[in-house]
Amino acid sequence: MSSKRVFGFLICLFLISGAVIGQEKSKIVSSLFDEALTNETAYRQLEYLCRNTKGRIPGSAAAAEAVEYTRQALINAGADSVWLQKVPVPHWERGKEGCRIISSVYGPADLSITALGLSVGTSDDGILSNIIEVHDFDELKKLGNKNIEGKIVFFNRPFDNKLINTFAGYGGAVNQRTSGAAEAAKYGALAVLVRSATNALDNFPHTGVTRYQDDVNKIPAVAVSTLDAELLSKYLKSDPLLKIHLISTCRNFPDTWSYNVIGEIKGDSLPGEYITVGGHLDAWDIAEGAHDDGGGCVQAIEMIRLFKKTGIRPKRTIRAVMFMNEEMTGTGGRIYAEEAKKKGEIHYAALESDRGVLSPRGFLFDAEGTRLEKLCALSQYFKPFNIPDFDKGGGGSDIGHLKPMGALQIGYLPEIQRYFYYHHSANDTFEQVNFRELQMGSAAIASLIYLIDKLNL
Ligand SMILES: [Zn+2]
């Protein structure tokens, strides 16, 4: 054979072996999807969490039950080791709640409300006061003390429904909830009523955390359903002097303790390098926490089961983490990263599933240049499963603490048009999760982690 022909032969051999290796990986990805779509373990785990640990806010008995249940689920999934990591958490309890419009024009009407997390409460008798509608903090500032002092402030800025990215819609509306009470208190407001942060027009009030400022008076904060926000706004136009009787006797108690739940498969050749996959185990007290974020938790547990069942032996140590207290003060993610740092662990990558568990669309990577290109090129393995969106983007708040340690941040991206219909409300139930959508996501996450570890991306 001439040297030219030998060279050609070697090139062919190289291309063929590359294709065979590629086929091998595709076969493993297929086997992960096959197993996920024919086994109900994760779906039933989610059912258990929704039915038996409903309303698992940090520090609650339901949260303790969820910790023990997922610890056992990780053992059953075949994790090499499983343990709990102690996390300080706030202790907040909802009280009696009610809100009535008292109008000489329309007569009385009850509004559907729910206290915001970590809000201070009213007295048992509540607050009876005039109400003033605003849409943003600039408007609040312009109205100033003379118009606001002694009144309840009603924040009524809706989602921008023209935005296709519903997370951007949420981002454009949510500061009323997180900071509205602190801002309104600066002008002497007695309490705030905040339009629920959802693009749905319905009667579910959506809770979520509110944050006070140290040097500002703490006033009660509640969310009102979007339909009732529309009603109240309409009433105010004809009867600006109407009054609101608001009762919300929630309370804050001294901090308490809960746990992150961690399970891992020890790495074969690089056991000192870690890939973390997680969701958050806590859920709002009015919700079953199916989409937010029981689904993300069981997908992480399912990744462990899928690796074990299909015989994948990862190079790196792969962890499933149920983070505690994402919703209130985010201590679970912080403690996990702090302890990892103390132990000198090398965190290679981290993935968070906390955008609900509707049908998978793809993954977001916080990477640049050729690394981003290589990660996005992994979409070829997901073509047969209709999962096309591999793009630049963020991971999630729990894993964000691992970023300064060099961990690649990955966000699981499901379909998001309906997510905020459920988010932080009593509408976030097990019935809103579809078995195939949940498991397509589980398989996609397991496949992505397998590929990133295998290809050293
Ligand atoms: Zn969440």
Residues whose N, C-alpha, C, O or C-beta is under 5 A from the ligand:
A	BS01	ZN	D292 D293 D354
